[in-house]
Amino acid sequence: MRIVLSLSFMLFFGCNNFAWAFSAGPPASRNGLDGQYCTACHRTNALNSGKGNVRIEGIPLAWFPGETYNVRVMITHEGSSRWGFQLSATGENGQQAGDFLPGADGRTATVTAPVNGSQVQFIRQTSVGTGPGGTNSYEFRYRAPATAANGTIRLHLAGNAANGNNANTGDFIYATEAAVPVAMMTNNRSFTFGERGGASVGTANRSAATVVGHARIQPGPGSPAPSGVAILGWSANNVTISEASFTATRPLRSGRIFTDIGDGVNTSVAIVNPGSQAAMLSYFFTDEGGTNFGHGGIALAPNTQVTGLLDQAPFYRQTLKGMPVSRSRSFTINSTVPVSMLAMRGSTDERAQFLMAPLPVTDLSASSGDPVSIPVFVDGGGSTTEVLLLNPTDATLNGSIEFLSSGGKTLTVSLAGAARNRFNYSIPPRSSRRLSTGNTVDTTVAGSIRIVPVSGATAPAAAALLSTRAGDGTVSESMVEAVAAGSAFRIYVENAGDFAAGRPGAIQSGFAIANPGADVSTVTLDLTALNGVSSGFTASLLIPARGQTAVFLNEIPRFASLPLSFQGVLRVSTTSASGIAVTGMRGHYSESSYPSLIVSGMPAFNENSALSSEDLVFPQVLDSGGFTTQIVVFSGLAGQRGTGNLRFYSPSGQPLTLTTR
């Protein structure tokens, strides 16, 4: 059962030229709960039109019955001198959910008023809290309902950043809303989904100590395994710093990953043995020239997990004559029984903040000689792209890399110190190459990358690390895998908060599409909600020959009115014979006073891939200590529907109880 907290914050300082008529707090229900805002009086500026914001701190990702939370509300706008707010919390039935406890400083108070036939409590500023020279933050407590009967609690928030001119002119009104589900303590969540539907489960980051484990998707009898995505988030002081998305994996016997170790960067792996027999793992590193070193082995019991950094035990043991692990360019694992693997690149930016990005795990039993596309790259204006090429074979691989503009023209970029529009590559056996764009221009150039192996050769595993800087540091690092062309793809999408206005905490999904063909491609977009019901949002795009596009959903005119709270599945399809290459994107504005946009990759599933009934594994789940994991299972393939269970396990293979939402 879920509760919706309606959280609304508004600040009012008079109406009809009576500047202090509401200095002790605005009239009830001017916070958006029933569609009314204080812009009815403060008409100078439209709602959310300024460069400030209103936000709340202390509200959990999921609430527990009867628990009390310390809450702080902040309204920001440069040049404003007086502040105030209004907040309400209602359940799914529209009735009051829990209650607010004003702070001891006398700056906040509550009032109860009828809204849509129900008595609703509002907390707001007092005349003490809005006096000249006062602070723009308010502290009080919220006590959650005693039972979970109300479901998801809905929070409406609005605030007035006033100029103190004793009139109702020139003030800026900000508003937002959020939904907080009820928390559940569980090691097993069941799911049911239909065609184009899915289900979402997230951890709650409830304690200080980080919990490490893994998860397994077990489809029900006769049901195919769903597609699965785990969104790993890292935050500090309630401010999101980094996000990375990982697909649920099928077990393999041999895998290889790109390694990046040294200068504030490291590579970590997680390996799970989901079978009933012990796995004997053997591994080695490979340097730039194709020489293997650092051989070792691990015994992994059934249903257990091993995790760690590649420059530390058990994966690397320095010897007197050993090669430094920083010289490695790839890491290869072989297993006696199928195991599931995850790899992640972690880096510390210029502000000592931890950024993470997924690294592809290449199945050495699968290879292809077909060209592949990286649907998006960026360069210039503070953005760079590192092209990662990994050799999955024991022979040298050769081919070329071509950069293409959104309009389909070849682009000249600076790569590895040379400015060209086409680059040849040569990758020694088992090794990799990393080629970085130069960021030599002031404006950002975007497009796609085409990777073409020489005739008869295997294509390298390829990905691109997109990095964006703002101010004095790196804001986000996003990994985009190379994709083979297909006719239809599906992406999990999400919308939360006012992303178009850049509000703190707002989330919006997007996508990038590359057209490898010689003709214009017509692409159809069709969006369903996570319950499988059509959202009514559809659109068509024209992608030029060899061209590309990369957009967030709200940038598509027909999707501009997407609800501020939405989860669903986007189908991207074409009838073009040459197909399209598609990847997803996820944008998340940080919750800091001056939010920056964090962009991470989101996998797109080729819906024509073969269905399977075998279990899928998320080799690493992290919770608490600043970490959250959101797991989404959904219909990513044609005809994919069914039931099953999502089970959490500790590294030793025991059931792991987590607080979920």
N, C-alpha and C positions, 0 to 999 in steps of 0.2 A: 504494500500500500504506500502511496506517495502523498506528500503535503506540499502545497505551493505557498510560500511566504510572499505576500504582496508588500513590497518594501518601497515606500515613496518618500522622497525628501523634497521639501519646497521651502523657499524663503520668501516671505512677503513683507513689504514695507509700505503699506498704505495703498489706497485706491481713490480715484477721483480727487487727487490733490491733498488728501488727508494722509500725510506721510507717516504718521505714527498710529493710524487707526488700528493696525494689526501688528504693532511692535511686540506685543506679548504673544504673538503667534497668529498665523493665518486662519481664516475660516476652515472648518473641517472639510475634508475631501476636495482639496484643491491640488492634489498630488498625482492626479492621473488615474486614481482608483476607479472613478466612474467617468473618465474621459475629460474632466475639468482640470485646468491648470491655472496658476496665478497670472498667466499671460492675459487672462480676461481683464485684469486691471493694469498690469505692467505691459503695455502694448508696444513700447518703443522697439523692442527687439523680439524677433520670433523665437520660439522655444528652441533651445540648443543651438542658437545661431552664433554664440560667441566662441572664443578660444579657451574658455575655462572648462570646468566640469564639476560634477558632484559625485561623490563616491562614498562607499561604506566599507569599513574594515571591521573584522571580527566575526562576521557571519560565516559559518562553516560551509564546506561543500555539501554536507549532508547533516541534518539535525537529529539530535537524540531527544526523545520525550522527557520533559521535565528538566532539561539541562538549561543553565543560565549562561549567557554569553556576554562578554564585555564588548561593547560596540562603540565605534567612533565614526562620526559623519564629518566629511570635509567638503567645503565648497571653495573652489579656486577661480579667480579671474583677476588678471593684472589690472590695477587701478581702482578696484572696488574697495570700500571701506567698512561696510556693514554686511552682516550675514544672518541667515536664518534657515530653517528647514521644517519639513513635515514628513512623517513616516507612518505607514500602516502595514500590518501583517495579516493576511487573510488566507484561509484554506481554499481547497477546491470547491467547496460549497458556497464560497463568498462570505462566510462568517469570520469573525475575529479568530485568529489563531495565536495563542499565547498572549503575553502581555509585556508592556514596556515599563521599565523601572527608571524614573528620572535620576539624573546624577545629583550628588550631594551639594554641588556648587550652585544650585538654583538657576542654572542657565537653560534647563529643559523642563517641560511639563507635559502632561497628557490631557486629552479631551476625548470624549466619546460622543459619537453622533450617528444617526441612522444613514445607511448607504444601501440602496437597493433592497430595502426591507430588513436589513440586519444592522445591529448595533456594532460599530467598528471603533476601535481605539486608535487615536493618532498621537504621536509624540512630536513635539515641536519646540522651537526656541521660546524663551520668555523675554520680557523687556530687559532683564539683566543680561541675557545672552546675546542681545542684538545692539547693545549700547555702543557708542563711539569708542574706538580704540580696542574693541573686543577681538578675540581670535576667531578664525574661520573654521574651527573644529569644535565638535560637541561630543561629549562622552556620557554614555548611559548604559543600561543593561537590557537585554532581551531574554525573557524566560519562555522557552518553547512549551507547546501544549503538553499536558500530562500523558496523553496517549497519541498514537499515530493515526487516529481516525480521520484527521483532516487531510491527509495526503501531502502532496507537495505544497510548500508554503510559497506564496507569491509576494515579492517585494517590489513596491513602486517607490521610486525615489525622485525628488525634485528639489532644487535649491535656488535661492535668489541671491545673486551677488550684486548688492546695491551700491549706488554711488553716494548715498548720504545727502542728497540735495533736498530732502524733506518733500519730495514729490514722487509721483509714480512713473516718472520718465527716466530713461537712460539705464535702467536696471537690466541685468541679464538673468534669465530663468533657465535652469538646467534640470533635466529629468531623465530618469532611467528606471529600469525594472529588472528583476532577476527572479529565478525560481530555485528553491532549495529543496531537494527531495529528502525524505526521511531516511535515516541510516539503517543498515542491516548488518548484523554480525553473521557472517556465513563463510563456508568454504566451498559452497556449491550453489550456483545460480542456474536454474532451468531457463530455456528459451524456446519460443515458437515463432516462426516467421513464414510469411507467404512469399510468392514471387514479387520481387522488387521491394521486400520489406526487410526488417532486421530488428536487433535489440542492442541496447547499450548498457554497460555496467562500468562504474568508475569507483576507484578507491578514494578515501576521504582525507588522507594526510592528517591523521588525528593525533599522532604522538611524535615525540622528538627523535626517537631512534628509528633509523631506516630498516624496513622489513624487506628481505630479499626472498624471492620464490619464483615459481613458474606456473603456468596455467595450461590446461588441456581442454580442447573442444572435443566432446564426445557426442557424435550425432546419434539420434534415436534409431531404433530398429527400422530398417528400410529407408532411412533418410540420408541424402547426400550430405557431406560435410559442408558447412557454410563457408563463405569467404570471411576472413577475420583481419582486423587491424587493431593494434595496440598503440595508443597515443601516450607516450611517456612525457611527463611534464616535470620541470624543476623550477622551484620558486624559492625566494629568500625574503623574509619579512612581508609575506603576502603579495609579493611582486613577482610575476612570472618572468623568468630569465631565459628559458630555452624549452623547446618541445621537439620531439622526434617521433616518427611513426614507423612501426614495424609490422610486417605481415605475419600471419600465422603460417608456420612452416610445416612441410611434410618431411619426415626423416630421410636422410641420405647417408651413404657410406663414405663418400669422399667430398670434401669441400675446401675451397680456397678463398681467402679474403685479401684485400689490399691492406697493407699496414702503414701506419704513420706514427712514428715514435720519436720524441725529442722536441726541444724548443717549445715547451708548454703544451705539447700535443701527445696523446697516447691512444692506444687501441685496446679495447676490452672485448672479451668474448664470453658467451654463456652457452653451455652445451648441456643438453638433457637427453638422457636415455629413457625413452618412453616404453621400451619393450620389457619383456619378462626375463631376458637373459642379460648377463653382464656384458658390457661393451669394453673391448680393449682398444684404446685410442693410441695411435702413433702420429707424431707430428714433426714438422721441421719448418725452419725459416728459409727464405731464399733472398739472396742479395741482388743488387742491380744487374750484375752480369750473368745471373742464372745459377750461381753456386749455392747449394743447399748447406745449411749449418744448423746447430742448435737442436739436434734430434732428441726426442724424448717420448715418453708414453705415460698414459694414465689408465687405471682401471675404474670404470664407472658402473656402479651397481644399478639394477633395474629401478626405474622411476626416480633416479637421483639426478642432481644438477651440479655442475662445476662452473664457477665463474672466476674471472680475474683479469688483471692487466697483463698484456703480453710481455712486458719487461720484468715480470715478477714470477715467482714460483706459483703454481706448478708448471707454467708454460715455458719459462726461460730460467736457466741456471748458468750464471757466469762462471767460466773457468779461466785459469791463467792464460790459456792459449785460445780461448774462445773469441769469436768475432763479436763486437758490440751489437746489441740487438737493434740499436738505432740504424744499423746498416741494412736491416731487412726491408724488403719491398713487398713481400707476401708471406702468408702463413697458411700451411696446408695441413689438414687433418684427415686421416683415414681411420675407419672404424670397422670392427669385425661384425657389428650389427648396425642397422640404421639408427642414427641419432639426429636430433634437431639442433641447429646452430643459429646463433645471433651474434652479430658483430657491431660495435659502435665506436665511433671516433669521438673522443672527448678533448676539449681544448679549454685553456684558461685565457680569457681575453685581457685587453689592456687595463680593465678595471677589476681584475681578479675575479671575474664572474665565469662560472662553468657553462660552457656551451656543448651541446651534443648533437650528433648527426648519425643516422644509420649507415652502415657499410654493407654492400651487397655480399651475400654468401653464394659463391658460384658452385653449382653442382658439376663435378668433373665428369660425370657420366653423360651429360647432355651438352651438345655442341652444335653450332650452325655456322654456315658460311654466308648467310644472308646479311646484307647491310642493316644497320640499326640506326635509330635517331634518338638524340637527347632533345626532348621537345622544347626546352627553354634554356638559354644561357643569358647572362648579363655581364656587361663590362663598362667601366667608366662611371664617373659621378660617385665614386666611393664604393663601387661594386666590382667584384672580381669573380672569375670562374676558374676552378681547377678541374681539368679533364683527367679522369682516372681511367687507365687502361690496364687490364689484368689478363695475363696469358694463362689460359686453363690447360695448356698442352705442354708436352715435352719437346716441342720444336719452336724455333723462332717464328714469330708472327709478323707479317708486314701488311701495310695498307695505308690508307689516307684518311685525314680528318678535314671536313669542309664546314665552314661557318656560313650560315645563310640568314639573311634579314627576314623580317616579318613579311615583307613583300615578295620574297623568293629570290632575291638577288644575292650573289656571293658577297661576303663581307671581308674586308681586310682588318685583321686584328693583330695585336702584338701578343705572340705566344712564345714562351721560353726565350724571350729576347729578340725574336724575329717577327717582322710584320709581313704577313701574307694572308691569302684567303684559303689556301689549301696547304696542309702539312702532312708529310709522310711520317709514319711511325714504324719502328722496328723494336719488338719486345722479345728479349731473351726468354728461353724456356722457364716456365713457372714464375717468372718475375713480373714486374709491372712498370708503368711509366706514369709520371705525374707532370702535366703541362699546365702552367698558369697563365691566364691573360694578364695584360700589363696595367689595366686601369690608368691609361695614359690620356684620356679625354675627360672633359668636365661634365659632359652630359652622358646619361646612361644609354648604351646601345643594347638592344635585345634581339634575340632570334633563336634559331635552333642549330644543332650540330648534327652532321651526317657522318657516320663512320663506315667506311667501305673497305673490307679486306681485299687483298689481291685475289685474283681468280684461283679457285681451288683451295684457298686457305680458310682456316677457322676464324670467325670474328672474335675479337677480344671481348671479355666482359667489360662493360663501360658504365661510367657514371660521371656526374659533374657535381662538384661542391660549390654552391653559390654563396658568397659571403657579402654582407652589406655592412658598411661602416656608417656611423652617425656620430658627430661630435668627436669625442676623444676615444671611441672604442668601437669594437665590432658588435652589432646589434643582433644579427642572426646568421646562422650557417644552415643551409638547406641542401640535402642530398637528393639528386634527381637521377634515377637509373635510366639507362638506354632502353628503348622499347622497340620491338618489332612491330611493323604495321599490322593493323587489324581492322575489321569492319565495325566493331561495337565494343565499347568499354563501359564499365560501371565504377563509380567513385562514391564513397561515403562523404556526405556533405553536412555541414552544420552552420547555423547562423545563431548568434547570441549577442544581444546588445546592439547599440547603434554604431555599427562598423563604419558606415558612410561618414559619420561625424567624428570618427577617430576616438570614440569614448573608451576610457580605461576598461580593460577586461573584455571588450567586444571581440567576437570571433566571426570570421567569414571564410567560407571555402571558395576555391577557384580551381582553375585548370589551365593547362597549356596543351595545345594541339599543333602538331607538325604534319604537313601534307608532303609526303615524299614524291608524289606523282607529278607528271608533266602537265596536268590539267587542273583547273579550279575544282575544289571539292566542296560540296554542300554538306554541312554537318548539322544534324538534328540533335537538340537538347531536350530531354524529357525528365522531369523531376517528380519523384514520388516521395511521400512521407515515410517515416520509418515503420509505420503500420501497414505499408504496402498500398495505401490509397493514393490515387493521383492527386498531386498538389494543384493541378490546373496550370502550372507554369511550364510552358514550352517555348522554344525559340529555334531559329535557324541561323547559321553563320556560313559565310563564304570564306574559304581559306585559299589564297592564291596558290598557283602551281609552285611547289617547293617552298611555300610560305608557311607562316606560323602565326598563332595568336596566343596570348596569355592574359587572362582576365579573372577578376573576382566576380562572383555571381551578381552582386549589386551593380556592376558596371555594364551588365546586359540589360537594355531597356525593359524587356519583358519580365525580367526578374527583379526589377528595382523595388517592387512592393512586397518582396518576400517577408514573411513575419519575422519579428525581431527575436523570436525563439523558435527554432526549427531544426529538425534532424531528418535526414532522408538519404535517398540514393539517386544520383544523377546518372542517366544513361546518355552516352555520347556516341553517336552512330553516323555512318555515311554509306552511300551506295556506290561510291567511287571504287573502281576496280583495284586501284593501287593502295587503298586503305588509308588509315591515319595512325599516327603515333600519339598517345595521350598519357599525360600524367596529371595527378591532382596537386593542389596547393592548399595550404591552410595559413591564414593570417590571424594573428592574435595581438591586439594592442596591450602592452604591459600596463599594470595597475599603478605605475608610478605617477607622480604629480605631472610630469611631462611625458606622456606615454610614447613609446617607440613601437614600431611595427615589427613583430617577430614573424618571420615567414619560414615555414617548414614544408617539406614534401609530403605528399599523400599518395599512396599507391593507387593505380588504376588497374582494374582487373579486366582482362580480355574475356568477354562473356562467352566466347566460343571455345574456351578451354574445356578439357574433359572433366566431368563430374567424378567425385570419388567419395567413398563412404568411410575411409580410414580417418583415425583421429588426427587432429592438427594440434600443434604445440606453439605456445608463446614461451620461448626459452628463458625469458626474464620478465618478471613483474616486480616493480618497486613501489613501496608505499611508505609514507611518513618520512620525517626528517627533511621535509621540503619536496618529496617526490609524490607524484600521483600517477596512476595508470588507468586510462580509460580504454576498455575493450569493447569493440563493436563487432558483432557477428551479423552478417547480412547476405542477401541474395546478390552475389557478385557475378554469377554465371547464369546463363540462360536455363530456365527450368529449375533453378536452385530454390528449394523451399523445404521446410521440415521442422523437426524438434530436436532437442538435445540438452546437454548440460555443459556448463563451463565450471571446471573444477580447479581449485587452487591447491598447490603443493609447496611444502618447504623444500630446501635443497636436499634434505635427507629422504624425501619422498613421502613424508607424512602430510595428512590434510592440513592446510594452512587457513586459519580463520582470519578474515580481513573485514574491516568496516567498509561496506560498499554503499553506493548510492544509485 
